[in-house]
Amino acid sequence: MTKAEIGIGIVGGGYMGKAHSVAMASVAAVFDTPLRPRLEMICASSDESAEGYRQSFGFARATSDWRQLVADERVEAIIIATPQKYHREIAEAAFALGKPVMCEKPMGVSLEDSEAMVRAAQGHTNMVGYNYVRTPATQHVRNLVKDGVIGDVTWFRAEMTEDFLSDPNLPIHWRTDGMANGCIGDLAPHIFNAALALMGPIDRVIAEMETVHKDRPGGVVTNDDQVQMMCRFASGAMGHIFASRVATGRKNGYAYEIFGTKGSIRFDQEDQNAIWLYRMEGPEENRGFTKILTGPAHPDYKPFCLGPGHGTGYQDQIIIEAKDFLTAIHTKQPVWPTFEDGLAVMQVTDAALRSAESGTWQDVVHSQAR
């Protein structure tokens, strides 16, 4: 198979910028992709930090001007790993030049931003960076549900729980200001995406939002610490979703439980290589949850390791994401989740915000970007 290089530009060098840089440096070796990423340019907020990232991650060049990166002829595909407030402008500029874009979640600061990004993406390769849903375990669960292994789904419960702001003595910072940086804009989109992936569209919601620690050293918190939401899926199934950044003791509680007419499934990201499956089969005295350890038989596992139960990790999710983005560019076919799928998450978020304000059930607007 003929291999071709593709120049990668990453806007943002922090937490996710590093993860995407490592993924693009590794993906060709792991998945033997037809497109071989070349780390061409990285952008950060200052020349000094950009140069530091360049040296650490192995890029050819660095800049503090994202416009320079987007316009550069040797940058052929762009990854946006900045705070949400910059997503729309960078994506629109890249699409105007016909360049593929992968944008970190959530897509924009608002529903309006996300609708504009979908419009700009028409005719161009695009993807949103929802990484947790790409674990071999959750990919397998999607298949189990789709294939009817647990029958018709009757109820779905999910959470995205962490405790990085559970200490009230932590000072205010960028995460404690602005709705997009609150739990509803930061953590909740991950689990909304999981609900949509596993269960399909959500028709209506009723939600509550709460700021647990309203005052912190340095000022007042202006966004929410946690959100809970009941929902009704288009399939008719009931659901409950909870997201929190003050869930004491939880580090990566991306977890869900699915009940069906023939069985049920449990999963917790803190044990990301195990699925618990219950089948309503055989004598009652022999029934129980079976622990399934991921292995080469599960989606996207084998390229990393031939040993069942040896497991994959967080960075591997980003490498799988990189493979999917390169596949979309190479085949010129959309790979889930596209910007339209990212918009679906923002539509759920918008309904949750409206519900929390009104105290009533709100419909999720499924209309396409206007």
C-alpha atoms as one frame of an Amber mdcrd trajectory, in Angstrom:
protein
   0.000   0.000   0.000   1.332   3.397  -0.994   1.861   5.712   1.946   1.477
   9.483   1.749   2.555  12.135   4.219   0.134  14.691   5.582   1.217  17.821
   7.437  -0.486  18.226  10.812  -1.024  21.530  12.580  -2.243  21.609  16.177
  -3.624  24.772  17.754  -3.023  24.469  21.495  -0.177  22.735  23.251  -1.560
  22.034  26.708  -3.339  18.950  28.074  -5.106  17.928  24.865  -2.513  19.488
  22.565   0.059  17.100  23.974  -2.319  14.137  23.735  -3.029  14.845  20.062
   0.661  15.429  19.322   1.604  12.065  20.822  -1.272  10.396  18.965  -0.263
  11.805  15.600   3.339  10.780  16.219   2.200   7.211  17.017  -0.848   6.429
  14.906   0.918   5.353  11.714   2.974   2.768  13.588  -0.009   1.448  15.575
  -2.571   1.241  12.758  -0.334   1.304   9.643  -2.440   4.129   8.227  -2.205
   5.029   4.515  -1.682   8.648   5.561   1.473   9.202   7.610   1.257  12.296
   9.821   4.104  14.801   9.717   4.193  17.072  12.763   4.443  20.333  10.867
   3.449  23.199  13.182   2.139  23.803  16.687   0.569  26.990  18.016   0.441
  28.254  21.595  -0.359  31.532  23.324   3.224  32.862  23.202   6.291  32.325
  21.049   8.165  30.976  24.053   5.587  28.351  24.985   5.048  27.373  21.333
   8.774  26.793  20.891   8.841  24.736  24.066   6.031  22.527  22.766   7.763
  22.256  19.396  10.901  20.907  20.968   9.073  18.592  23.377   6.618  17.100
  20.876   8.786  17.040  17.747   7.131  19.592  15.467   9.061  21.201  12.620
   7.890  24.727  13.412   6.061  26.772  16.050   3.980  29.942  16.142   1.882
  32.023  18.505  -0.487  33.059  15.674  -3.105  30.431  14.822  -3.882  32.275
  11.584  -0.337  31.635  10.416  -0.722  27.941  11.191  -4.070  27.641   9.401
  -2.825  29.445   6.292   0.487  27.596   6.011   0.693  25.480   2.828   2.524
  22.643   4.557  -0.213  22.348   7.188  -2.761  20.106   5.468  -4.996  19.102
   8.392  -5.772  20.961  11.598  -6.556  19.872  15.148  -8.172  22.457  17.423
  -7.211  21.893  21.067  -7.927  25.344  22.484 -10.601  26.602  24.911 -14.094
  26.579  23.354 -14.265  30.319  22.762 -11.737  29.999  19.930 -13.183  26.918
  18.202 -15.577  28.600  15.785 -13.193  31.213  14.396 -10.362  28.731  13.847
 -12.627  26.119  12.255 -14.259  28.610   9.904 -10.858  29.889   8.750  -9.589
  26.347   8.133 -12.675  25.244   6.214 -12.494  28.400   4.084  -9.145  27.071
   2.865 -10.537  23.581   2.321  -8.580  21.966   5.154  -9.848  19.023   7.265
 -10.530  19.856  10.919 -10.776  17.812  14.079 -12.091  19.964  16.921 -11.988
  19.137  20.597 -15.289  18.899  22.468 -17.526  20.681  22.962 -17.735  22.320
  19.562 -18.432  25.894  20.554 -19.361  28.206  23.382 -23.017  28.147  22.352
 -25.562  26.362  20.202 -25.288  29.225  17.723 -21.521  28.722  17.447 -22.001
  25.016  16.815 -24.640  25.601  14.133 -22.284  28.020  12.377 -19.458  25.463
  12.533 -21.665  22.795  10.938 -22.537  25.191   8.123 -18.860  25.963   7.559
 -17.971  22.268   7.584 -20.242  21.320   4.696 -18.186  19.595   1.983 -15.087
  19.304   4.183 -13.710  16.513   6.364 -14.638  17.209   9.968 -14.711  15.369
  13.288 -15.289  16.169  16.969 -12.911  14.814  19.596 -15.035  12.636  21.871
 -12.402  10.146  22.969 -13.992   8.109  25.793 -16.610   6.604  23.518 -13.748
   5.081  21.475 -12.515   2.591  24.060 -12.685  -0.996  22.765 -15.095  -1.681
  25.644 -17.623   1.012  24.783 -17.355   0.275  21.063 -18.244  -3.333  21.927
 -21.166  -2.205  24.092 -22.510  -0.154  21.188 -22.493  -3.326  19.098 -24.150
  -5.388  21.853 -26.982  -2.875  22.170 -27.377  -2.490  18.395 -27.464  -6.278
  17.909 -30.198  -6.669  20.522 -28.146  -8.831  22.874 -29.933  -7.325  25.903
 -33.251  -6.999  24.089 -35.206  -3.757  23.897 -33.614  -1.129  26.119 -35.966
   0.135  28.804 -33.753   2.380  30.960 -30.371   4.098  30.772 -28.321   5.672
  33.566 -25.037   7.487  33.015 -22.638   9.773  34.825 -19.511  11.818  34.225
 -18.109  12.347  37.705 -14.764  13.800  38.749 -13.509  15.574  41.871 -10.935
  18.083  40.612 -12.912  20.965  42.168 -14.276  19.145  45.226 -11.957  21.050
  47.565 -13.664  24.387  48.375 -10.277  25.916  49.222  -9.059  25.689  45.633
  -8.916  29.210  44.160 -10.998  30.420  41.243  -9.508  29.983  37.752 -10.686
  29.716  34.145 -12.831  26.619  34.826 -14.932  28.497  37.379 -15.951  31.307
  35.024 -18.374  31.243  32.115 -21.083  28.711  31.250 -18.940  26.961  28.630
 -16.340  26.136  31.284 -18.858  24.907  33.863 -19.782  21.284  34.354 -22.596
  21.637  31.794 -20.106  22.811  29.150 -17.019  20.822  30.155 -17.853  17.375
  31.569 -21.524  16.880  30.677 -20.965  16.862  26.882 -18.880  13.678  27.215
 -21.727  11.746  28.788 -24.374  13.352  26.548 -22.326  12.043  23.634 -22.246
   8.577  25.239 -26.030   8.611  25.686 -26.566   9.540  22.044 -24.050   6.931
  20.854 -25.527   4.096  22.888 -29.211   5.014  22.904 -29.911   7.290  19.957
 -31.654  10.681  19.958 -33.037  12.304  23.101 -36.492  13.841  22.695 -36.952
  15.814  25.933 -35.260  16.567  29.234 -35.781  18.065  32.654 -32.610  19.276
  34.335 -31.222  20.966  37.448 -27.870  22.727  37.782 -26.093  23.643  40.997
 -22.996  25.484  42.163 -21.898  23.634  45.298 -18.938  25.868  46.214 -20.124
  29.365  45.339 -17.241  31.270  46.937 -13.606  30.327  46.438 -10.352  32.070
  47.324 -10.043  34.940  44.883 -13.684  35.454  44.016 -17.129  34.097  43.215
 -17.783  31.049  41.012 -19.991  32.012  38.064 -20.846  28.587  36.663 -22.201
  25.213  37.773 -20.449  22.397  39.651 -22.959  19.685  38.809 -26.033  18.907
  36.743 -28.640  16.169  36.907 -31.096  15.390  34.143 -33.957  13.017  33.482
 -34.613  12.360  29.834 -36.819  10.448  27.435 -35.173   8.941  24.374 -36.786
   8.833  20.935 -36.858   5.043  21.334 -39.224   5.474  24.284 -36.648   4.454
  26.911 -36.269   6.448  30.127 -32.927   7.859  31.230 -31.031   9.692  33.938
 -27.724  11.527  33.468 -25.535  13.122  36.137 -22.337  15.124  35.709 -20.187
  16.609  38.464 -16.750  18.096  38.998 -17.161  17.923  42.799 -17.906  14.184
  43.129 -15.477  13.468  45.949 -13.345  10.410  45.256 -14.246  10.071  41.601
 -11.382  10.574  39.147 -12.876   9.514  35.813 -16.386   8.329  36.512 -17.550
   8.026  32.910 -19.996   5.246  33.730 -23.270   3.879  32.443 -25.825   1.156
  33.108 -28.269  -0.121  30.492 -31.301  -2.295  31.240 -33.032  -4.292  28.512
 -35.768  -6.890  28.251 -33.195  -9.704  27.897 -30.295  -8.459  30.013 -28.215
  -5.505  31.139 -24.766  -3.936  30.846 -22.572  -1.986  33.261 -19.394  -0.042
  32.479 -17.094   2.325  34.400 -14.228   4.194  32.723 -12.108   3.860  35.861
 -11.975   0.173  34.889 -12.009   0.848  31.165 -10.984  -2.628  30.025 -13.929
  -4.471  31.580 -17.604  -4.794  30.689 -20.209  -6.418  32.928 -22.894  -8.249
  30.935 -26.000  -9.967  32.330 -28.040 -12.262  30.097 -31.468 -13.474  31.186
 -30.730 -17.026  30.059 -30.532 -20.466  31.684 -31.560 -21.530  35.188 -32.020
 -18.685  37.647 -29.503 -20.217  40.049 -26.767 -19.927  37.387 -27.462 -16.389
  36.272 -25.257 -13.448  37.119 -23.151 -10.674  35.633 -20.205 -11.872  33.539
 -17.038  -9.794  33.504 -15.734  -9.442  29.941 -12.122  -8.305  29.633 -11.312
  -6.509  26.392  -8.924  -8.192  23.987  -8.004  -8.563  20.303 -11.570  -9.607
  19.423 -12.885  -6.166  20.380 -12.843  -3.064  18.140  -9.478  -1.250  17.770
  -7.749  -3.342  20.454  -5.524  -5.686  18.405  -3.266  -2.984  16.887  -2.130
  -2.101  20.404  -1.691  -5.560  21.919  -2.221  -9.232  21.139  -2.827 -10.167
  24.773  -6.431 -10.411  25.997  -6.937  -8.595  29.266  -3.698  -6.616  28.953
  -5.746  -3.489  28.325  -5.583  -0.119  26.642  -5.288   3.317  28.256  -6.299
   6.959  27.916  -3.691   7.871  25.311  -4.763   4.910  23.198  -8.234   6.456
  22.900  -6.642   9.536  21.327  -4.618   7.360  18.949  -7.823   5.612  17.848
  -9.304   9.081  17.332  -6.307  10.056  15.192  -6.758   6.908  13.099 -10.424
   7.766  12.526  -9.581  11.341  11.501  -6.940  10.151   9.030  -9.386   7.568
   7.677 -11.982  10.270   7.066  -9.410  12.394   5.219  -8.111   9.463   3.162
 -11.495   8.007   2.175 -13.279  11.362   1.933 -16.103   9.710   3.881 -17.433
  10.994   7.218 -16.356   9.142  10.358 -18.482   9.448  13.501 -18.711  11.778
  15.351 -18.840  14.538  12.773 -19.631  18.185  13.466 -23.325  17.330  13.002
 -22.985  14.727  15.758 -21.252  17.351  17.898 -24.172  19.684  17.223 -26.544
  16.991  18.543 -24.666  17.117  21.871 -24.996  20.889  21.959 -28.733  20.597
  21.275 -29.101  18.401  24.365 -26.992  20.899  26.336 -29.213  23.752  25.149
 -32.357  21.880  26.219 -30.812  21.174  29.634 -29.985  24.868  30.100 -33.514
  25.902  29.146 -34.968  23.308  31.490 -32.780  24.343  34.427 -33.883  27.940
  33.937 -37.598  27.194  33.555 -37.907  24.215  35.906 -39.932  22.379  33.248
 -39.511  19.621  30.682 -37.993  20.944  27.460 -37.895  19.417  23.975 -34.523
  18.831  22.344 -34.490  20.695  19.044 -33.217  18.304  16.367 -33.289  20.747
  13.447 -30.215  20.978  11.238 -27.932  24.004  11.359 -29.833  26.977  10.029
